[in-house]
Amino acid sequence: MSMFLHIIDAKYVDGYKIKVTFNNGQEGVADLSKALTGPVFEGLKNKSSFAAFSLDTELNTITWPNGADLAPEYIYFQAFKNDPAQQSQFKKWGYIS
């Protein structure tokens, strides 16, 4: 996967899950509960605040009104971390060892 990942669509599912569509055609559900650490993400533990994300077409990822955002690669990892075909890519990105 040499292209840069962009999120082209995102819909709230429930809890801390977002259904995301990427510019490589893949679609999956990312559970972002593990990302909600640190000051900027603390407020997003409130599920209605979490659900208030929007798609930022300049950053090509999802952002929240409080300024929080996550890298598309991280969201991709959370959506597809159990896909055996993706493991070498995730190693390259440093998400798994």
C-alpha distances in whole Angstrom, upper triangle without the diagonal:
4,6,8,9,12,15,17,19,21,24,26,27,29,30,27,24,22,21,18,16,12,11,9,12,12,15,17,19,19,22,22,26,25,24,27,29,30,32,30,29,32,34,31,32,34,33,34,33,29,29,30,27,25,22,22,21,21,19,17,18,21,24,27,31,31,28,26,22,19,16,13,11,14,15,12,13,17,16,14,15,17,14,15,11,10,12,10,8,11,13,11,11,15,15,17,18
4,7,9,12,16,17,20,22,26,28,29,31,32,29,26,24,23,19,17,14,12,10,14,15,18,20,22,21,24,24,28,26,25,28,30,31,33,30,29,33,34,32,33,36,34,35,34,30,31,31,27,26,23,22,20,20,18,16,18,21,24,28,31,31,28,26,22,20,16,14,12,16,17,14,15,19,19,17,18,20,18,18,15,13,15,13,10,13,14,12,12,16,17,19,20
4,6,9,12,14,17,19,23,26,27,30,30,27,25,22,21,17,15,11,9,8,12,13,16,18,21,20,23,23,27,26,24,27,29,30,31,29,28,32,32,30,32,34,32,33,31,28,28,28,25,23,19,19,17,16,15,13,15,18,21,25,28,29,26,24,20,18,14,12,11,15,16,13,15,18,18,17,19,21,19,20,17,14,17,15,12,14,17,14,13,17,18,20,22
4,6,10,12,15,17,21,23,25,27,28,24,23,20,19,15,14,10,9,9,13,13,16,17,19,18,21,20,24,23,21,24,26,26,28,25,24,28,29,26,29,31,29,30,28,25,25,25,21,20,16,15,14,13,12,10,11,15,18,21,24,25,22,20,17,14,11,9,9,12,13,11,14,17,16,16,18,21,19,21,18,15,17,16,13,14,16,14,12,16,16,19,22
4,7,9,12,14,17,20,21,24,24,21,19,16,15,12,10,7,6,7,10,10,12,14,16,15,18,17,21,21,19,21,23,25,26,23,22,26,26,24,26,28,26,27,25,22,22,22,18,17,14,13,12,13,11,8,9,12,15,19,22,23,20,18,15,12,9,6,7,10,10,8,11,14,13,13,15,18,17,19,17,14,16,16,12,13,16,14,12,16,15,18,21
4,6,9,11,15,17,19,22,23,20,18,15,14,10,9,6,5,8,10,11,12,13,15,14,18,17,21,21,19,21,23,24,25,22,21,25,25,22,25,26,24,24,23,20,20,19,16,14,10,10,9,10,8,5,6,10,13,17,20,21,18,17,13,12,9,6,8,11,10,9,13,15,14,15,17,20,19,21,19,17,19,20,16,16,19,18,15,19,18,21,24
4,6,7,11,14,16,19,20,17,15,11,10,7,6,4,6,9,10,10,10,11,12,12,15,15,18,19,17,19,22,23,24,21,20,23,23,20,22,23,21,21,20,17,16,16,13,11,8,9,8,11,9,5,5,7,11,14,18,19,17,16,12,11,10,6,9,11,9,9,13,13,12,14,17,19,19,21,20,17,20,21,17,17,21,20,17,20,19,22,25
4,7,11,14,16,19,21,19,16,13,11,8,6,5,6,10,9,10,10,12,14,14,17,17,21,22,20,22,25,26,27,24,22,26,25,22,24,25,22,22,21,19,17,17,14,11,8,9,8,11,11,7,8,9,13,16,19,21,19,18,15,14,13,10,13,15,12,12,16,16,14,16,19,22,21,24,22,20,23,24,20,21,24,23,21,24,22,25,28
4,7,10,13,16,18,16,14,10,8,6,5,7,9,12,11,11,9,11,12,13,16,16,19,21,20,21,24,26,26,23,21,24,23,20,22,22,20,19,19,16,14,14,12,9,7,10,10,13,13,10,9,9,12,15,17,20,19,18,15,15,15,12,15,16,12,13,16,16,14,16,19,21,21,24,23,21,24,25,22,22,25,25,22,25,23,26,29
4,7,9,13,15,13,10,6,6,4,6,9,12,14,13,12,9,10,9,10,13,13,16,18,17,18,21,23,24,21,18,21,20,17,19,19,16,16,15,13,11,11,9,8,7,10,12,15,14,11,9,8,11,13,15,18,17,16,13,13,14,11,14,14,11,12,15,14,12,15,18,20,20,24,23,21,23,25,22,21,25,25,22,24,22,25,28
4,6,10,12,11,9,6,5,7,9,12,15,17,16,14,11,11,9,10,12,13,16,18,18,18,22,24,24,21,19,21,20,16,17,17,14,14,14,12,9,10,9,9,9,13,15,18,17,15,12,10,13,13,16,19,19,17,15,15,17,15,17,17,13,14,17,15,13,17,19,21,21,25,25,23,25,28,25,24,27,28,25,27,24,26,30
4,6,9,8,6,5,6,9,12,15,18,20,19,17,13,12,9,10,11,11,13,16,16,16,20,22,22,20,17,18,17,13,14,14,10,10,11,9,6,9,8,10,11,15,17,20,19,17,14,11,13,13,15,17,18,16,15,15,17,16,18,17,13,15,17,15,13,17,19,21,22,26,26,24,26,28,26,24,28,29,26,27,24,26,30
4,7,8,5,5,6,10,13,16,20,21,19,17,13,11,8,9,10,11,13,16,16,17,20,23,24,22,19,20,19,15,15,15,11,12,14,11,9,12,12,14,15,18,21,23,22,20,17,14,16,16,18,20,21,19,18,17,19,18,19,18,14,16,17,14,13,16,18,19,20,24,25,23,25,28,26,24,28,29,26,27,24,26,29
4,6,5,7,10,13,16,19,23,24,23,20,16,14,10,11,9,11,11,15,16,15,19,22,22,21,17,18,17,13,13,12,8,10,12,10,8,12,13,15,17,20,23,26,24,22,19,16,17,16,19,20,21,19,18,18,20,19,21,19,16,18,19,15,14,18,19,20,22,25,27,25,26,29,28,25,29,30,27,28,24,26,30
4,6,9,12,15,18,21,25,26,24,22,18,15,12,11,8,9,8,12,13,12,16,19,20,18,15,15,14,11,9,10,6,9,11,9,9,12,13,16,18,21,24,26,24,23,19,16,17,16,18,19,20,18,17,17,20,19,21,18,15,18,18,14,15,18,19,20,22,26,27,25,26,29,27,25,28,29,26,26,23,24,28
4,7,10,13,16,18,22,23,22,20,17,14,10,8,6,5,5,9,10,9,13,16,17,16,12,13,13,9,8,10,7,10,10,7,8,11,11,14,16,19,21,23,21,20,16,13,14,13,16,16,17,14,14,13,16,16,17,14,12,15,15,11,12,16,16,18,20,24,25,22,23,26,24,21,24,26,23,23,20,22,25
4,7,9,13,16,19,20,19,16,13,10,6,5,4,6,8,11,11,12,16,19,20,18,15,16,16,12,12,13,10,12,13,9,9,12,12,14,15,18,20,22,20,18,15,13,14,14,17,18,19,16,15,14,16,15,16,14,10,12,13,10,9,13,14,16,17,21,22,20,21,24,22,20,23,25,22,22,19,21,25
4,6,10,12,16,17,16,14,11,8,6,5,7,8,10,13,13,14,17,20,21,19,16,18,17,13,14,15,12,13,13,10,9,11,10,11,12,15,17,19,17,15,12,10,12,13,16,18,18,15,13,12,14,12,14,13,9,11,13,10,9,13,15,16,18,21,22,19,21,24,22,20,23,24,21,22,19,22,25
4,7,10,14,15,13,11,7,6,4,6,9,11,14,16,16,17,21,23,25,22,19,21,21,17,18,18,15,16,17,13,12,14,12,12,12,15,17,20,18,15,13,11,14,16,19,21,20,18,16,14,15,13,14,14,10,11,13,11,8,12,14,16,16,20,20,18,20,23,21,19,23,24,22,23,20,22,26
4,7,10,12,10,8,6,6,6,7,10,12,15,17,16,18,21,23,24,22,19,22,22,18,19,20,18,18,18,15,13,15,12,12,10,13,14,17,15,12,10,9,13,15,19,20,19,17,14,13,13,10,12,12,8,8,11,10,8,11,14,16,16,19,19,16,19,21,18,18,21,22,19,21,19,21,25
4,7,8,7,6,4,7,9,10,14,15,19,20,19,21,24,26,28,24,22,25,25,21,23,24,21,22,21,18,17,18,15,13,11,13,13,16,15,11,10,11,15,18,21,23,22,20,16,15,14,10,12,14,10,9,13,13,10,12,15,17,16,19,18,16,19,21,18,18,22,22,20,22,20,22,26
4,5,6,5,6,9,11,12,15,16,20,21,19,22,24,26,28,25,23,26,26,23,25,26,23,24,23,20,19,20,16,15,12,13,12,15,13,9,10,12,15,18,22,24,22,20,16,14,12,9,10,12,10,8,12,13,11,12,15,17,16,18,17,14,18,19,15,16,20,19,17,20,18,21,24
4,5,7,9,12,15,16,19,20,23,24,22,25,27,29,30,27,26,29,29,26,28,29,27,27,26,23,22,22,19,17,13,14,12,14,13,10,11,14,17,21,24,26,23,22,18,16,14,10,12,15,13,11,15,16,14,15,18,20,18,20,18,16,19,20,16,18,21,20,18,21,20,23,26
4,6,9,12,15,16,20,20,24,24,23,26,29,30,32,29,27,31,31,28,30,31,29,29,28,25,24,25,22,20,17,17,16,17,16,13,14,17,20,24,27,28,26,24,20,18,16,12,12,15,14,11,14,16,14,13,16,18,15,17,15,13,17,17,14,16,19,18,17,20,20,21,24
4,7,10,14,15,19,20,24,25,24,27,29,31,33,30,28,31,31,28,29,31,28,28,28,25,23,24,21,20,17,18,17,19,18,14,15,17,21,24,27,29,27,25,22,19,18,14,14,17,15,12,15,16,13,13,17,18,15,18,15,14,18,19,16,18,21,21,20,23,21,23,26
4,7,10,12,16,17,21,22,21,24,27,29,31,28,26,29,29,26,27,28,25,26,26,23,22,23,20,19,17,18,18,20,19,15,15,16,20,23,26,28,26,24,20,18,16,12,13,14,12,9,12,13,10,9,13,14,12,15,13,12,15,17,15,15,19,19,18,21,19,20,23
4,7,10,13,15,19,20,20,22,25,28,29,27,24,27,27,23,24,25,22,23,23,20,18,20,18,17,15,18,17,20,19,15,14,15,18,21,24,26,25,22,19,17,16,13,13,14,11,9,12,12,8,9,13,14,13,16,15,14,17,19,17,17,21,21,19,22,19,21,24
4,6,10,12,15,17,17,19,23,25,27,25,22,24,25,21,21,23,20,21,22,18,17,19,17,17,16,18,19,22,20,16,14,14,18,20,23,25,24,21,18,16,16,13,13,13,10,8,10,9,5,7,11,11,11,15,14,13,16,19,17,16,19,21,19,20,18,19,23
4,7,9,12,14,14,16,20,23,25,22,19,21,22,18,18,19,16,18,18,15,14,17,15,16,15,18,20,22,20,17,14,14,16,18,21,23,22,19,17,15,15,13,14,12,9,9,10,8,5,8,11,12,12,16,17,15,17,20,18,17,20,22,20,21,17,19,23
4,6,9,10,11,13,16,19,21,19,16,18,19,15,15,17,15,17,17,13,13,16,14,15,15,17,19,21,18,16,13,12,14,16,19,20,20,16,14,12,12,11,11,9,6,7,8,5,4,8,9,11,13,16,17,15,16,19,17,15,18,20,17,18,15,16,20
4,6,8,9,11,14,17,19,18,14,16,17,13,13,15,13,15,15,12,12,15,14,16,17,19,21,23,20,18,15,14,15,16,19,20,20,16,14,12,14,13,13,11,8,10,10,6,7,10,10,12,15,18,19,17,18,21,19,16,19,21,18,19,15,17,20
4,5,5,7,10,14,16,14,11,13,14,10,10,13,12,14,13,10,11,14,12,15,15,17,20,21,18,17,13,12,13,13,17,16,16,13,11,9,12,12,12,9,7,10,10,7,9,12,12,15,17,20,21,18,19,21,19,16,19,21,18,17,14,16,20
4,5,6,9,12,14,14,10,11,12,9,8,11,10,14,13,10,12,15,14,17,18,20,23,24,21,20,17,15,15,15,18,17,17,14,14,12,15,15,16,12,11,14,13,10,12,15,14,16,19,22,24,21,21,24,22,19,21,23,20,19,16,18,21
4,6,7,11,14,14,10,11,14,12,10,14,14,17,16,13,15,18,17,19,20,22,24,25,21,21,17,16,16,16,19,18,18,14,14,12,14,15,15,11,11,14,12,9,12,15,13,15,18,21,23,20,19,21,20,17,18,20,17,16,13,15,18
4,6,9,11,11,8,10,12,10,10,13,14,16,14,11,14,16,14,17,17,18,21,22,18,18,15,13,13,13,16,15,15,11,10,8,11,13,13,9,9,13,12,10,13,15,14,17,20,22,23,20,20,22,20,16,18,20,16,16,13,15,18
4,7,9,8,5,6,8,7,7,10,11,14,12,9,13,14,14,17,18,19,22,23,20,20,16,14,13,12,15,13,13,10,11,10,13,15,16,13,12,16,15,13,16,19,18,20,23,26,27,24,23,26,24,20,22,23,20,19,16,19,22
4,7,8,6,6,10,9,9,13,14,17,15,13,16,18,17,20,21,21,25,25,21,22,18,17,15,15,17,14,14,11,12,12,15,17,18,14,15,18,17,15,18,21,19,22,25,27,29,25,24,26,24,21,22,24,20,19,17,19,21
4,6,6,6,9,10,11,14,16,18,15,14,18,18,18,20,22,22,25,24,21,22,19,18,16,15,16,13,13,11,12,13,16,19,19,16,17,21,20,18,21,24,22,25,28,30,31,28,27,28,26,23,24,25,22,20,18,21,23
4,6,5,8,10,11,13,16,17,14,14,18,17,17,20,21,21,25,24,21,23,20,18,15,13,14,11,11,10,13,14,17,20,21,18,19,23,22,21,24,26,25,29,31,33,34,31,30,32,29,26,28,28,24,23,22,25,27
4,6,7,8,11,13,15,16,12,12,15,14,14,16,18,17,21,20,17,19,16,14,11,10,11,7,8,6,9,11,14,17,19,16,17,21,21,19,22,25,24,27,29,32,33,29,29,30,28,25,27,27,23,23,21,24,27
4,6,5,7,10,12,13,10,9,13,13,12,15,17,17,21,21,18,19,16,13,11,9,11,9,9,7,9,10,14,16,18,15,15,18,18,16,19,22,21,24,27,29,30,27,27,29,26,23,25,26,22,21,19,22,25
4,5,6,8,11,13,10,10,14,14,14,18,20,21,24,24,22,23,19,17,14,12,13,10,12,10,13,14,17,20,21,18,18,21,21,19,21,24,24,26,29,32,33,30,29,31,29,26,28,29,25,24,22,24,27
4,5,6,9,10,7,8,12,11,12,16,19,19,23,24,21,22,19,16,13,10,11,8,11,10,13,15,18,21,22,20,19,22,23,20,22,26,25,28,30,33,34,31,31,33,31,28,30,31,27,27,24,27,30
4,5,7,8,5,5,8,9,10,13,16,17,21,22,19,20,16,13,11,8,10,9,11,9,11,12,16,18,20,17,16,19,20,17,19,22,22,25,27,30,31,28,29,31,28,25,28,29,25,25,22,25,28
4,6,9,7,7,10,12,13,16,19,21,24,25,23,23,19,16,15,12,14,13,15,12,14,15,18,20,21,18,17,20,20,17,19,22,22,24,27,30,31,29,29,31,29,26,28,30,26,25,23,25,28
4,6,5,6,9,10,12,16,19,21,25,26,24,24,20,17,15,12,13,13,15,14,16,17,21,22,24,21,19,23,23,20,21,25,25,27,29,33,34,31,32,34,32,29,32,33,29,29,26,28,32
4,5,5,6,9,11,14,17,20,23,25,23,23,19,15,15,12,13,14,16,14,16,17,20,21,23,20,18,21,21,18,19,22,23,25,27,31,32,29,30,33,31,28,31,32,29,29,25,28,31
4,5,5,6,10,13,16,19,22,24,23,22,19,15,14,11,12,13,16,15,16,18,21,22,24,22,19,22,24,21,21,25,26,28,30,33,34,31,33,35,33,30,33,34,31,31,28,31,34
4,5,5,8,11,15,17,20,22,20,20,17,13,11,8,8,9,12,11,13,15,19,20,22,20,18,21,23,20,21,24,25,27,29,33,34,31,32,34,31,29,32,32,29,29,26,29,33
4,5,6,10,13,15,19,20,18,18,14,11,10,7,10,10,12,10,11,12,16,17,19,17,14,18,19,16,17,21,21,24,26,29,30,27,28,30,28,25,28,29,25,26,23,26,29
4,6,9,12,15,18,20,18,18,14,11,11,9,10,12,14,13,13,14,17,17,20,18,15,18,20,17,17,21,22,24,26,29,30,27,29,31,29,26,30,30,27,28,25,27,31
4,7,10,13,16,18,17,17,14,10,9,6,7,10,12,11,12,14,17,17,21,19,16,20,22,19,19,23,25,27,28,32,32,29,31,33,30,28,31,31,28,29,26,29,33
4,7,9,13,15,13,13,10,6,5,4,7,10,10,9,9,11,14,14,17,16,13,16,19,17,17,20,22,25,26,29,29,26,28,30,27,25,28,28,25,26,24,27,30
4,6,9,12,11,11,9,6,6,6,8,11,11,11,10,12,14,13,17,17,14,17,19,18,18,21,23,26,26,30,29,26,28,30,27,25,29,28,25,27,25,28,31
4,6,9,9,7,6,5,6,9,11,14,12,12,10,11,12,11,15,15,13,15,18,17,17,20,22,25,25,28,27,24,26,28,24,23,27,26,23,25,23,27,30
4,6,5,6,6,6,6,9,11,13,11,11,9,11,12,11,15,16,14,16,19,19,19,21,24,27,27,30,28,25,27,28,24,24,27,26,22,25,24,27,30
4,6,5,7,9,10,13,15,17,15,15,12,13,13,12,15,17,16,17,20,20,20,22,24,27,27,30,28,25,27,28,24,24,27,26,23,25,25,28,31
4,5,8,10,11,14,15,17,14,15,12,13,13,12,16,17,17,18,21,22,22,24,26,29,28,31,29,26,28,28,24,24,27,25,22,25,24,28,31
4,5,8,9,12,14,15,12,12,9,10,9,9,12,14,13,15,18,18,19,21,23,26,26,28,27,23,25,25,21,21,24,22,19,21,21,24,27
4,7,9,13,16,17,14,14,10,10,9,7,11,13,12,12,16,17,16,18,20,23,23,25,24,21,23,23,20,19,22,21,18,21,20,23,27
4,7,10,13,15,12,11,7,7,7,6,9,10,9,10,13,14,14,16,18,21,21,24,23,20,22,23,19,18,21,20,17,19,18,22,25
4,7,10,12,10,9,6,7,8,8,12,11,9,12,15,14,14,17,19,22,22,25,25,22,23,25,21,20,23,23,19,21,19,23,26
4,7,8,7,6,4,7,10,11,14,13,12,15,17,16,17,20,21,25,25,29,28,25,26,27,24,22,25,25,21,23,21,24,28
4,5,6,5,6,10,13,14,17,16,14,18,19,18,19,22,23,26,28,31,31,27,29,30,27,25,28,28,24,25,23,26,30
4,5,7,9,13,16,17,21,19,18,21,23,22,23,26,27,30,31,35,34,31,32,34,31,29,31,31,27,28,27,30,33
4,6,9,13,16,18,21,19,18,22,23,22,23,27,27,30,32,35,35,32,32,34,31,28,31,31,27,27,26,29,32
4,7,10,13,15,18,17,17,20,21,21,22,25,26,29,30,33,33,30,30,31,28,26,28,28,24,25,23,27,30
4,7,10,13,15,14,13,17,18,17,19,22,22,26,27,30,30,26,27,28,25,23,25,25,21,22,20,24,27
4,7,9,12,11,10,14,15,14,16,19,19,23,24,27,27,23,24,25,22,20,22,22,18,19,17,21,24
4,6,8,7,7,10,11,11,13,16,16,20,21,23,23,19,20,21,18,16,19,18,14,15,14,17,21
4,5,5,7,9,10,11,13,14,15,19,19,21,21,17,18,18,15,13,16,15,12,13,12,16,19
4,5,5,6,9,10,10,12,13,17,17,19,18,15,16,17,14,13,16,15,12,14,13,16,20
4,5,5,6,9,10,10,11,15,14,16,15,12,13,14,10,9,12,11,8,11,10,13,16
4,5,5,6,9,10,10,14,14,17,17,13,13,15,12,9,12,12,9,10,8,11,15
4,5,5,6,9,10,13,14,17,17,13,15,16,14,12,15,15,12,14,11,14,18
4,5,5,6,8,11,11,14,13,10,12,14,11,9,13,14,11,13,11,13,17
4,5,5,5,9,9,12,12,9,9,12,9,7,10,12,9,10,8,10,13
4,6,6,9,10,13,14,11,12,15,13,10,13,15,13,13,10,11,15
4,6,8,9,13,13,11,12,15,13,12,15,17,15,16,13,14,18
4,5,5,9,9,7,9,12,11,9,13,15,13,15,12,12,16
4,6,8,10,7,7,11,10,8,11,13,12,12,9,9,12
4,6,9,8,8,12,12,11,13,16,15,15,12,11,14
4,5,6,7,10,11,10,13,15,15,16,13,13,15
4,5,6,9,10,10,12,14,15,16,14,12,14
4,6,7,9,10,12,13,14,16,15,14,15
4,6,5,6,9,10,11,13,11,11,13
4,5,5,6,9,10,10,9,8,10
4,5,5,6,9,10,10,9,10
4,5,5,6,9,9,9,11
4,5,5,6,5,6,8
4,5,5,6,5,6
4,5,8,8,9
4,6,8,10
4,6,7
4,7
4
